[in-house]
């Protein structure tokens, strides 16, 4: 019996992720290739390790016994490669999803640093609202996502990347008082928010409901840049990041609107699937936490 690492990897990921297609997406190959590798492994063993049906796959008793040994073998291969210097863990393609605020601030610094430090690594960024990114991650269309939130289900591992403050802002022309407003007072003004598929909206919704904030006229957009421009133009109160909008605050185009209580800070996390044996994601997440800076904006001379 002589199973290969590719066969063990295909079996391990299929069993852990619950489908051949998910394993194929993780390994950037086709479902038929994964099916062949698992089939070849079963031929070597002379036993089935996975049951296949229209409802999906399930692991057999033989597969249950093999699974911890497959994991041990794959971890040993990684340690051997690292010890020999023959393979860097940061190589290949990683599909990473980020929300707009990250894309507008420190994403470029992250890509530049990783490209410089690990020339064999290619990051493929996608920018979308947070809930869309989590769904793409769940469908294995992404390898990891950096989004607001500190829990997305037991299937995911999270590493904290940074914390961002989001406060109420408005144009001075809107006439919002300088004294702290009560939650019900917000109903006196139009409210501008990011669309409901944003992870920011999901993060703050329970807090807003808990404290009884009331909004009568609500306008939504899926763009942070548009949200900022509409707020500057006086269309309503919105919740924005003061680190990013500091130039507009300093120029008097925006003012902070105080409330009692004020919104809590928002945690950003790197999110990826559990049990994929892919150390690149943790290393990228740690680097992201070092470079996370929501005040980073391109300054144009002139």
Order of alpha helices (4+ residues) and beta strands (2+ residues): alpha-alpha-alpha-beta-beta-alpha-beta-alpha-alpha-beta-alpha-beta-beta-beta-beta-alpha-beta-alpha-beta-alpha-beta-beta-alpha
